[in-house]
Amino acid sequence: MPLAGSLETWFSRSIGYPLIVNGNWRRSKSRARFKQFLRTRHEMQSWPLWKQQAHQLERLRELLHHAGIRVPYYRDLFASIRFDPLSVRSLQQLEALPLLTKDIIREQAARLVAEDAEARGSFRNSSGGSTGHPLTFLQDANYRDHTEAAIWTSDRMAGRRTGDRIALLWGSNRDTSLGEGLKGLAYSILRNEWWYNSFDMSEDRMHRYHRSMQHEPPDLLVAYASSAYLFASFLEANHMKPAYPRVSIIPSAEVLRDDMREVIERVFDRPVFNRYGSREVGIIASECESHLGMHVNTADLVVECVGDDVYESPGELAITQLNNYAMPFIRYRIEDMAVLENAPCACGREAPLIRRVLGRTTDTIRTRAGDLIHGEYFTHLFYGVRGIAKFQFVQETLDSYRLTIVPGAGFEPSALDPVKKEILKAVGEGCAFYIERVDDIPPTESGKFLFTVSKVPLPFAAPGERAGDRFAARDRSEARRV
């Protein structure tokens, strides 16, 4: 390890991490919560399943009680179906409640907010939505601290040690902005986390990313699944052998196909630890060293899989987030499908396993200038844009693009002006760009909606290869809590 890298690791481990956990920048109440959450998660990994479920049930009753008193939507719902949160004695009783869909969240947004949300330190967050439906919601300080602790715990399952250097090949403007400016530099040094923008992955930029990581090798590489695959494919096509990461790779934010995993592991010669999560509910499941699937985050969630035989074929996921009291998500239909693993994990952890997730799909856009833009870049442009019920961005050729939208309540054409400006800046001002308004955007024959589609092949991808995953949707009838 270069001397600079050794000093950064020492500084982060000895000074940065203690400041993060104990520092004055975190209010004393939040600091105590965060430290407790870390301890609880560490202990829970050795708990038997019955004890984890008892913990979930206790937290669930508290959340349901709060929702029934403080959240107008749930107060009325519980009264209409005569549901008493205090009578809940098992996780199975959740099935008495209807699923919470994205449409309900949009229609009932104000009534889903707790009456004491402001006092809980609530803040606004957004998701592009796994099926191209923008979604805005509130989360609170308690959720933030739980989620940060969950990320640390998930990273440790992949071999992260305190102070390790982390490279993030990531694309969220809100996240990558953490590494910008003097404040961002201080943040990166304290945490020893270094950001590489996956929304701008031209071949020239990937050369620079490679040189940077060769010079200062990260211990872990955390990346969008398709970005890790794209980067690995580029390195292999150019006969470049990375000496990084030293420990492992964590693909996240998207479906990791088996063929993508094989390429990533072959090129980097390091183990892959898959991770599944979302903006709406945080870390859902993380892969351990046994690589038999991803362990459900039972400290934060109750996860249901609805299907005929969810150990053999995909079932639809419904997730209850136990820590966000500002805007509770109870039996949230995340619009992803998954297959569960019935066998116990060899690692000894008893948290249930998700064998694989089938869901969010993305295409990489290749521009005339040779830039490769992660498909989620276009999804993120719609964060906070009002009046858009649904959208799909399609690249027809190197010089032709189409944005199809389904207008929603309060739609104003002018709201698309900054979106159009950013799209043309990304793909090239001289390109043909069309906006089409329609009544609906249907899914593909496989049942999956693609919010970003490219009909232009990548320069080093197999003919006809796409970044998306396909699955056949089926009717589901049986729920299994994991």
C-alpha positions as CSV (number, residue, x, y, z in Angstrom):
1,M,0.0,0.0,0.0
2,P,1.4,3.5,-0.9
3,L,2.4,5.6,2.1
4,A,-0.5,8.1,1.5
5,G,-3.0,5.2,1.5
6,S,-1.6,3.8,4.7
7,L,-1.8,7.3,6.4
8,E,-5.4,7.7,5.1
9,T,-6.4,4.3,6.6
10,W,-4.7,5.1,9.9
11,F,-6.3,8.5,10.1
12,S,-9.8,7.2,9.3
13,R,-9.5,4.3,11.7
14,S,-7.9,6.2,14.6
15,I,-9.5,9.7,14.2
16,G,-12.2,9.7,11.4
17,Y,-14.3,6.8,12.6
18,P,-14.3,7.9,16.3
19,L,-15.4,11.4,15.2
20,I,-18.2,9.9,13.1
21,V,-19.5,7.9,16.0
22,N,-18.6,10.2,18.9
23,G,-18.1,13.6,17.2
24,N,-19.9,16.8,18.0
25,W,-21.3,17.0,14.5
26,R,-23.8,14.4,15.5
27,R,-26.2,15.5,18.2
28,S,-25.9,13.5,21.5
29,K,-29.2,11.8,21.1
30,S,-28.4,10.7,17.6
31,R,-24.9,9.7,18.5
32,A,-26.2,7.4,21.3
33,R,-28.8,5.9,18.9
34,F,-26.2,5.2,16.2
35,K,-23.8,3.5,18.6
36,Q,-26.6,1.4,20.0
37,F,-27.8,0.4,16.6
38,L,-24.4,-0.8,15.6
39,R,-24.1,-2.9,18.8
40,T,-27.6,-4.4,18.3
41,R,-26.9,-5.4,14.7
42,H,-23.6,-7.0,15.7
43,E,-25.4,-9.0,18.4
44,M,-28.4,-9.9,16.2
45,Q,-26.1,-11.8,13.7
46,S,-25.6,-14.5,16.3
47,W,-29.2,-14.6,17.4
48,P,-31.4,-17.7,16.6
49,L,-34.2,-16.9,14.2
50,W,-37.0,-17.0,16.8
51,K,-35.2,-14.3,18.8
52,Q,-34.8,-12.1,15.7
53,Q,-38.5,-12.6,14.9
54,A,-39.4,-11.6,18.5
55,H,-37.4,-8.4,18.0
56,Q,-39.2,-7.7,14.8
57,L,-42.6,-8.3,16.4
58,E,-41.9,-5.9,19.3
59,R,-40.7,-3.2,16.9
60,L,-43.7,-3.9,14.6
61,R,-46.3,-3.4,17.4
62,E,-44.6,-0.1,18.3
63,L,-44.8,1.1,14.7
64,L,-48.4,0.0,14.2
65,H,-49.5,1.6,17.4
66,H,-47.8,4.9,16.4
67,A,-49.4,4.7,12.9
68,G,-52.8,4.0,14.3
69,I,-52.6,7.2,16.5
70,R,-50.5,9.7,14.5
71,V,-50.9,8.8,10.8
72,P,-54.3,9.8,9.4
73,Y,-54.2,7.3,6.5
74,Y,-53.6,4.3,8.9
75,R,-55.9,5.7,11.6
76,D,-58.8,5.6,9.2
77,L,-57.7,2.3,7.6
78,F,-57.4,0.5,11.0
79,A,-60.8,1.8,12.0
80,S,-62.4,0.7,8.8
81,I,-61.2,-2.9,9.0
82,R,-61.3,-3.0,12.9
83,F,-57.6,-3.7,13.2
84,D,-56.2,-3.3,16.7
85,P,-52.3,-2.8,16.6
86,L,-52.1,-3.8,20.3
87,S,-53.7,-7.2,19.6
88,V,-50.9,-8.2,17.2
89,R,-49.2,-11.3,18.5
90,S,-47.5,-12.6,15.4
91,L,-45.9,-11.3,12.2
92,Q,-48.5,-13.2,10.2
93,Q,-51.2,-10.8,11.4
94,L,-49.7,-8.2,9.0
95,E,-51.6,-10.0,6.3
96,A,-54.8,-8.4,7.6
97,L,-53.6,-5.1,6.1
98,P,-53.7,-4.3,2.4
99,L,-50.5,-3.7,0.5
100,L,-49.2,-0.1,0.3
101,T,-48.6,0.7,-3.4
102,K,-46.8,3.6,-5.0
103,D,-50.1,4.9,-6.4
104,I,-51.5,5.0,-2.8
105,I,-48.4,6.9,-1.6
106,R,-48.9,9.5,-4.4
107,E,-52.6,9.9,-3.8
108,Q,-52.5,9.9,0.0
109,A,-49.1,11.5,0.4
110,A,-50.2,14.2,3.0
111,R,-52.3,11.7,5.0
112,L,-49.4,9.2,5.2
113,V,-47.3,11.8,7.0
114,A,-47.3,11.4,10.8
115,E,-48.7,14.4,12.7
116,D,-45.4,14.6,14.7
117,A,-43.1,14.2,11.7
118,E,-41.5,17.6,12.1
119,A,-40.6,16.9,15.7
120,R,-38.9,13.7,14.5
121,G,-36.4,15.5,12.3
122,S,-38.1,14.5,9.1
123,F,-36.5,15.2,5.7
124,R,-37.6,14.7,2.1
125,N,-36.2,11.9,0.0
126,S,-37.0,10.7,-3.6
127,S,-36.8,7.6,-5.7
128,G,-37.0,7.3,-9.4
129,G,-38.9,4.1,-8.8
130,S,-38.0,0.7,-10.1
131,T,-40.7,0.9,-12.8
132,G,-40.2,4.5,-13.9
133,H,-42.7,6.0,-11.5
134,P,-41.1,8.9,-9.5
135,L,-41.9,8.8,-5.8
136,T,-41.3,11.4,-3.0
137,F,-41.6,10.6,0.7
138,L,-40.5,11.6,4.2
139,Q,-38.0,9.9,6.4
140,D,-36.8,10.8,9.9
141,A,-33.6,11.1,12.0
142,N,-34.2,7.7,13.6
143,Y,-34.5,6.1,10.2
144,R,-31.3,7.9,9.1
145,D,-29.2,6.5,12.0
146,H,-30.6,3.0,11.6
147,T,-29.8,3.1,7.9
148,E,-26.2,4.3,8.4
149,A,-25.7,1.5,11.0
150,A,-27.2,-1.0,8.5
151,I,-24.7,0.1,5.8
152,W,-21.8,-0.3,8.2
153,T,-23.0,-3.8,9.1
154,S,-23.5,-4.8,5.5
155,D,-20.0,-3.6,4.6
156,R,-18.5,-5.6,7.4
157,M,-20.1,-8.8,6.1
158,A,-18.1,-8.1,2.9
159,G,-14.9,-7.8,4.9
160,R,-14.7,-4.1,5.6
161,R,-12.7,-3.1,8.6
162,T,-12.8,0.3,10.3
163,G,-10.7,2.8,8.3
164,D,-10.5,0.7,5.1
165,R,-10.4,2.7,1.9
166,I,-13.7,2.5,0.0
167,A,-14.2,3.4,-3.7
168,L,-17.8,4.1,-4.7
169,L,-18.6,3.8,-8.3
170,W,-22.0,5.5,-7.8
171,G,-24.4,7.7,-9.6
172,S,-26.8,9.5,-7.2
173,N,-26.2,13.3,-7.4
174,R,-27.1,13.6,-3.8
175,D,-24.6,11.0,-2.8
176,T,-21.7,11.8,-5.1
177,S,-22.0,15.5,-4.1
178,L,-20.8,14.4,-0.7
179,G,-17.3,14.1,-2.2
180,E,-17.3,17.6,-3.8
181,G,-15.7,20.8,-2.5
182,L,-13.7,21.3,0.7
183,K,-16.5,19.9,2.8
184,G,-16.7,16.9,0.6
185,L,-12.9,16.4,0.7
186,A,-13.1,16.5,4.5
187,Y,-16.0,14.0,4.5
188,S,-14.0,11.6,2.2
189,I,-10.9,11.8,4.3
190,L,-12.8,11.2,7.6
191,R,-14.5,8.1,6.2
192,N,-11.8,7.2,3.7
193,E,-14.5,6.9,1.0
194,W,-13.7,8.1,-2.5
195,W,-16.3,8.8,-5.2
196,Y,-16.2,7.9,-8.9
197,N,-19.2,9.1,-10.9
198,S,-20.9,6.2,-12.7
199,F,-23.2,8.6,-14.5
200,D,-20.2,9.7,-16.7
201,M,-18.3,6.6,-17.8
202,S,-16.7,7.4,-21.1
203,E,-13.8,5.3,-22.0
204,D,-11.4,8.2,-21.2
205,R,-13.0,8.6,-17.8
206,M,-12.8,4.8,-17.1
207,H,-9.1,5.0,-18.0
208,R,-8.7,7.7,-15.3
209,Y,-10.7,5.7,-12.8
210,H,-8.5,2.8,-13.4
211,R,-5.3,4.8,-13.0
212,S,-6.6,6.4,-9.8
213,M,-7.5,3.1,-8.2
214,Q,-4.3,1.4,-9.3
215,H,-2.3,4.2,-7.7
216,E,-4.4,4.2,-4.4
217,P,-6.0,0.7,-4.3
218,P,-9.3,0.7,-2.4
219,D,-10.0,-2.2,0.0
220,L,-13.6,-2.4,-1.2
221,L,-15.3,-1.3,-4.4
222,V,-19.0,-0.4,-3.9
223,A,-20.8,0.1,-7.2
224,Y,-24.1,0.0,-9.1
225,A,-24.2,-3.6,-10.4
226,S,-24.3,-2.6,-14.0
227,S,-21.5,-0.1,-13.5
228,A,-19.2,-2.7,-11.9
229,Y,-20.0,-5.0,-14.9
230,L,-19.4,-2.2,-17.4
231,F,-16.1,-1.3,-15.8
232,A,-15.0,-4.9,-15.6
233,S,-15.9,-5.5,-19.3
234,F,-14.0,-2.3,-20.3
235,L,-10.9,-3.4,-18.3
236,E,-11.0,-6.9,-19.8
237,A,-11.5,-5.6,-23.4
238,N,-8.5,-3.4,-23.0
239,H,-6.3,-6.1,-21.4
240,M,-5.9,-4.1,-18.1
241,K,-5.5,-6.1,-14.9
242,P,-6.7,-4.3,-11.8
243,A,-4.8,-4.6,-8.6
244,Y,-7.9,-3.5,-6.7
245,P,-9.9,-3.9,-4.7
246,R,-7.8,-5.7,-2.1
247,V,-10.8,-7.3,-0.3
248,S,-14.1,-7.4,-2.1
249,I,-16.7,-5.9,-4.4
250,I,-20.2,-4.9,-3.4
251,P,-22.7,-4.5,-6.3
252,S,-25.9,-2.9,-5.3
253,A,-28.9,-0.8,-6.5
254,E,-29.7,-3.1,-9.4
255,V,-30.2,-6.8,-10.2
256,L,-26.9,-8.6,-10.4
257,R,-27.2,-11.3,-13.1
258,D,-25.1,-14.5,-12.9
259,D,-23.2,-13.6,-16.1
260,M,-22.5,-10.1,-14.8
261,R,-21.1,-11.6,-11.5
262,E,-18.9,-14.0,-13.4
263,V,-17.3,-11.2,-15.4
264,I,-16.8,-9.0,-12.3
265,E,-15.2,-11.8,-10.3
266,R,-13.0,-12.9,-13.2
267,V,-11.6,-9.5,-14.0
268,F,-11.1,-8.2,-10.4
269,D,-10.2,-11.7,-9.0
270,R,-12.0,-10.8,-5.8
271,P,-15.2,-12.1,-4.2
272,V,-18.5,-10.4,-4.9
273,F,-20.9,-9.6,-2.0
274,N,-24.3,-8.7,-3.5
275,R,-26.5,-6.2,-1.7
276,Y,-30.2,-5.3,-2.1
277,G,-31.7,-2.1,-1.0
278,S,-33.8,0.9,-2.0
279,R,-34.2,4.6,-1.2
280,E,-37.6,4.0,0.3
281,V,-36.7,1.4,2.9
282,G,-32.9,1.2,3.1
283,I,-30.7,-2.0,3.2
284,I,-33.0,-5.0,2.6
285,A,-30.6,-7.9,2.4
286,S,-26.8,-8.5,2.2
287,E,-24.7,-11.4,1.0
288,C,-22.3,-13.1,3.5
289,E,-19.1,-15.1,3.0
290,S,-20.9,-18.3,2.2
291,H,-22.4,-16.8,-1.0
292,L,-25.7,-18.8,-0.8
293,G,-27.9,-15.7,-1.0
294,M,-28.5,-12.5,0.8
295,H,-29.5,-12.3,4.5
296,V,-32.6,-10.2,5.2
297,N,-32.0,-7.2,7.4
298,T,-34.2,-8.3,10.2
299,A,-33.1,-5.4,12.4
300,D,-34.9,-2.9,10.3
301,L,-37.5,-4.7,8.2
302,V,-40.2,-7.3,8.0
303,V,-40.0,-8.8,4.4
304,E,-42.9,-10.8,2.9
305,C,-42.6,-12.8,-0.3
306,V,-46.0,-13.6,-1.9
307,G,-46.1,-16.5,-4.3
308,D,-47.2,-20.1,-4.9
309,D,-43.8,-21.6,-4.1
310,V,-41.3,-18.8,-3.3
311,Y,-38.5,-21.3,-2.9
312,E,-38.8,-22.5,-6.5
313,S,-40.3,-19.5,-8.5
314,P,-40.4,-15.7,-8.0
315,G,-42.7,-14.1,-5.5
316,E,-43.5,-10.5,-5.1
317,L,-41.9,-8.6,-2.2
318,A,-43.8,-6.5,0.4
319,I,-41.7,-4.7,2.9
320,T,-42.5,-3.1,6.3
321,Q,-39.9,-0.5,7.4
322,L,-39.8,-0.6,11.2
323,N,-37.8,2.6,11.9
324,N,-39.4,5.4,9.8
325,Y,-42.1,7.0,12.0
326,A,-42.4,10.2,9.9
327,M,-44.1,8.4,7.0
328,P,-44.5,4.7,7.8
329,F,-44.2,2.2,4.9
330,I,-46.3,-0.9,6.0
331,R,-46.5,-3.8,3.6
332,Y,-44.9,-1.6,0.9
333,R,-45.2,-3.2,-2.6
334,I,-41.7,-2.4,-3.8
335,E,-42.5,-3.9,-7.3
336,D,-39.6,-6.4,-7.2
337,M,-39.7,-10.1,-7.4
338,A,-37.5,-12.6,-5.5
339,V,-36.8,-16.3,-5.0
340,L,-36.1,-17.4,-1.4
341,E,-33.5,-19.9,-0.2
342,N,-34.9,-22.7,2.0
343,A,-31.5,-24.2,3.1
344,P,-29.7,-22.9,6.2
345,C,-26.7,-20.7,5.5
346,A,-23.3,-22.3,6.2
347,C,-22.1,-19.1,7.9
348,G,-24.3,-19.8,10.9
349,R,-26.4,-16.7,10.7
350,E,-30.1,-17.5,10.9
351,A,-31.5,-14.4,9.2
352,P,-33.5,-15.7,6.2
353,L,-31.9,-15.8,2.8
354,I,-33.1,-14.3,-0.5
355,R,-31.5,-16.5,-3.2
356,R,-32.0,-13.9,-5.9
357,V,-33.9,-10.7,-6.8
358,L,-35.5,-10.1,-10.1
359,G,-36.5,-6.5,-10.6
360,R,-35.1,-3.1,-11.4
361,T,-33.5,-2.9,-14.8
362,T,-31.4,-0.4,-16.5
363,D,-29.7,0.2,-19.8
364,T,-26.4,2.0,-20.4
365,I,-26.6,4.9,-22.9
366,R,-23.8,5.2,-25.5
367,T,-23.5,8.7,-27.0
368,R,-22.1,9.8,-30.3
369,A,-19.1,11.2,-28.4
370,G,-18.3,7.8,-27.0
371,D,-19.6,8.6,-23.5
372,L,-21.3,5.8,-21.6
373,I,-24.0,7.0,-19.3
374,H,-25.6,4.9,-16.6
375,G,-29.3,4.6,-17.2
376,E,-30.2,5.7,-13.7
377,Y,-28.8,9.2,-14.6
378,F,-32.0,9.8,-16.5
379,T,-34.2,8.4,-13.7
380,H,-32.6,10.8,-11.2
381,L,-33.5,13.8,-13.4
382,F,-37.1,13.2,-12.4
383,Y,-36.5,13.3,-8.6
384,G,-38.8,15.9,-7.2
385,V,-40.4,16.7,-10.6
386,R,-44.2,17.0,-10.0
387,G,-47.0,16.0,-12.4
388,I,-45.2,13.0,-14.0
389,A,-47.1,9.8,-13.4
390,K,-44.8,7.6,-15.4
391,F,-41.9,8.0,-17.9
392,Q,-39.6,6.1,-20.1
393,F,-36.4,7.3,-21.8
394,V,-35.4,5.5,-25.1
395,Q,-32.3,5.8,-27.2
396,E,-33.2,4.9,-30.7
397,T,-29.8,5.6,-32.4
398,L,-26.6,7.4,-31.5
399,D,-28.3,10.7,-32.5
400,S,-32.0,10.1,-31.6
401,Y,-33.7,10.0,-28.3
402,R,-37.3,9.9,-27.1
403,L,-38.8,10.7,-23.7
404,T,-42.3,9.2,-23.3
405,I,-44.4,10.5,-20.3
406,V,-47.7,9.9,-18.8
407,P,-48.9,13.2,-17.3
408,G,-50.2,13.2,-13.8
409,A,-52.2,15.6,-11.6
410,G,-50.7,19.1,-11.7
411,F,-48.6,18.5,-14.8
412,E,-47.0,21.6,-16.3
413,P,-45.1,21.3,-19.6
414,S,-42.5,23.8,-18.3
415,A,-41.5,21.3,-15.6
416,L,-39.8,19.3,-18.3
417,D,-37.6,22.2,-19.5
418,P,-34.7,21.6,-17.1
419,V,-35.0,17.8,-17.7
420,K,-34.7,18.4,-21.4
421,K,-31.7,20.7,-20.9
422,E,-29.9,18.2,-18.8
423,I,-30.6,15.3,-21.2
424,L,-29.3,17.2,-24.2
425,K,-26.2,18.3,-22.2
426,A,-25.5,14.6,-21.5
427,V,-26.2,13.1,-24.9
428,G,-25.1,16.0,-27.1
429,E,-26.8,19.3,-28.1
430,G,-27.0,18.3,-31.8
431,C,-29.1,15.2,-31.2
432,A,-32.7,14.7,-32.1
433,F,-34.8,14.6,-28.9
434,Y,-38.6,14.1,-28.8
435,I,-41.1,14.3,-25.9
436,E,-44.2,12.2,-26.4
437,R,-47.3,12.3,-24.1
438,V,-49.3,9.1,-23.8
439,D,-52.1,7.7,-21.7
440,D,-49.9,4.7,-20.5
441,I,-46.6,3.0,-21.0
442,P,-47.1,-0.8,-21.1
443,P,-44.5,-3.3,-19.7
444,T,-42.6,-5.7,-21.9
445,E,-44.0,-9.1,-22.8
446,S,-41.9,-10.5,-19.9
447,G,-43.9,-8.4,-17.5
448,K,-41.1,-5.9,-16.6
449,F,-41.3,-2.2,-17.2
450,L,-38.0,-0.7,-18.5
451,F,-37.6,3.0,-17.5
452,T,-34.4,3.4,-19.6
453,V,-34.0,1.6,-22.9
454,S,-31.0,1.7,-25.3
455,K,-31.2,0.2,-28.8
456,V,-27.5,0.9,-29.4
457,P,-25.1,-1.9,-28.5
458,L,-22.1,-1.2,-26.3
459,P,-18.7,-1.3,-28.0
460,F,-17.5,-4.3,-25.9
461,A,-20.8,-6.1,-25.2
462,A,-22.0,-9.3,-26.8
463,P,-24.4,-8.7,-29.7
464,G,-27.9,-8.1,-28.4
465,E,-26.8,-8.0,-24.8
466,R,-28.7,-5.7,-22.5
467,A,-28.1,-4.5,-19.0
468,G,-31.7,-5.5,-18.0
469,D,-32.9,-8.7,-16.5
470,R,-36.1,-10.4,-17.7
471,F,-38.7,-12.4,-15.8
472,A,-42.2,-13.7,-16.4
473,A,-44.7,-12.3,-14.0
474,R,-47.1,-14.8,-12.3
475,D,-50.0,-14.5,-10.0
476,R,-49.1,-14.8,-6.4
477,S,-51.2,-16.2,-3.6
478,E,-49.2,-17.2,-0.6
479,A,-47.2,-14.9,1.7
480,R,-44.0,-16.0,3.4
481,R,-42.4,-13.7,6.0
482,V,-38.6,-13.4,5.8
